[in-house]
Amino acid sequence: MSFIQTLSGKKFDYIHSTVDDIDIEDIANALSNICRFAGHLPEFYSVAQHSVLCSQIVQPEFAFEALMHDAAEAYVQDIPSPLKRLLPDYQRIETQVDDLIRSKFSLPADMSSVVQYADLIMLATERRDLEIDDGTEWPMLQGIPCSDIIQIVPLRPGQAYGLFLNRFNELMEIRKCA
């Protein structure tokens, strides 16, 4: 068996999925229930909330891409980067899922450098605000500032779900008008 059943009832097959298998409510639900940092936090903080915050610190033309930058994790989970680098098969599957999502929502084939940078700013901000800064150097954050406009207050999964879907709908409306 190479599929999972999503909340909407779809069977997401890791080998044979198509863009029709991608559902924004499945993405919002899963991301709102996935805790960042493999759950190693003093309190729950979701990938959905991270994604919304990331979408708020970029220029408007990058906001939708920033919101969706971790959407593949709804189907493949959030694996910490140090572990992810050790799992080439996982990386291949994650890329395939990300490609489907990018195609479904007309996103650029590759993540823009603006969104990559915003993701690092959020990482630095999360380190500051979520009580996970023990003084250890994180090389990927060398020279990366914390956000000066975001102060993270973790939300419960249901709140993060609503926040994510509201932001998605807001940004989709802007895309329609553009």
Secondary structure, DSSP 8 states (H G I E B T S, - for coil): --EEE-TTS-EEETTT--GGG--HHHHHHHHHH-BGGGG-SSS--BHHHHHHHHHHSS-GGGHHHHHHTTTTHHHH----HHHHTT-HHHHHHHHHHHHHHHHHTT--SS--HHHHHHHHHHHHHHHHHTT---S---GGGTT----SS-------HHHHHHHHHHHHHHHHHHHHH-
